[in-house]
Structure formats: C-alpha cells, structure tokens
C-alpha cells in the first residue's frame, strides 16, 4: 500500500533494483492504481465535460448548418426578388419605349397630315387668287372698253353738235333762241339727259 500511495518511493525502488522482475511488476501495478485513483477522482467530471463538449460541438455544428441553410435560403430569395425586379423593370421600360414609339409615329402622321392639308389649302388659295385676278382683269378690261366706247360716243356726239352749231353760225341763220337750244342740247348730251326723238315722235 505504501508503494501505491507513494509513486516517488516506487520509482526509487525501481531505480535501486532495475533488474528485479518483481520490482517491474510492482511498478505496473502502481501505475494502474494511479490511473484508477485518477479515474475515481476526476473520471466522472471529465466524462461530463466530454459530454458537454460533444453537445456544444453538435449544437455549434447544427447552428452553423442552420445558419448556412438560412443564408442560402435568403440569398435564393434575394436572387429571385432581384430577378423579378429586373424583369419588371425591363418590361416597364419596354412598354414605355413602345408607347413613346407609338406616340412618335402618331405625331409624325399628324404632322404629315397637317402638311398635306396646308399644301392643299395653299394650292386652292393660289388657284382662287389666280381665278379672281383673271376675272378682275377681265372686268377691268370690259369696263375700260365700255368707258372708251362711251367716251368716244360722247365725243362724236359733241363733235357733231359743235360742227352743226358752227355750220349754222356760219350760215348766219341761227337766232339766239336756237343757239341757246343748241347749247342746252350739248349740255344734256354731256349729262346723258338728251333723248334723240324717234321717227314716231317726229310724225
């Protein structure tokens, strides 16, 4: 028992008699006894620690796996969300581009239609102005001709009257009353009030 409780003494005995088989057997028994004592004193506590460490390791591994799974799920959800947002934005941009293209086409068509209508109106106005100018020139020509004819007729009439009066004066056969009537006739001819008597009036 003294050797089992005193490892130092056992070591000294072994060093003093190293060639003794009985001493080696006693040393082994002492080491095993020491392990038993250590196991009795600290074995349960060590096993408890080992269990705790094992449970902690399992929990850490499980939490790490759960964290990886949660991160993977969140990344997948984020990826799906980003893809949907990109698709929605792309669709919205395409719709807006199509609407703007359609609006540009409608505006271009409206401008072309307005240009054609303006060109048509301009052509019609030009034709109307040309026609009006031609008609106005024709009217002016006719009025000028009529006025020339009227002036010529009056000139011829007055000339005839003056020549007749001159002839009568030369013949000294006209009295004052006849001369006054003659000038009255000239004045009436100038005012278009003189009416030449017809054959029926002379009869």
ABEGO torsion letter per residue (X at the ends): XAAAABAAAAAAAAAABAABAAAAAAAAAAAAAAAAAAAAAAAAAAAAAAAAAAAAAAAAAAAAAAAAAAAAAAAAAAAAAAAAAAAAAAAAAAAAAAAAAAAAAAAAAAAAAAAAAAAAAAAAAAAAAAAAAAAAAAAAAAAAAAAAAAAAAAAAAAAAAAAAAAAAAAAGABBAAAAAAAAAAAAAAAAGABBBBBAAAAX
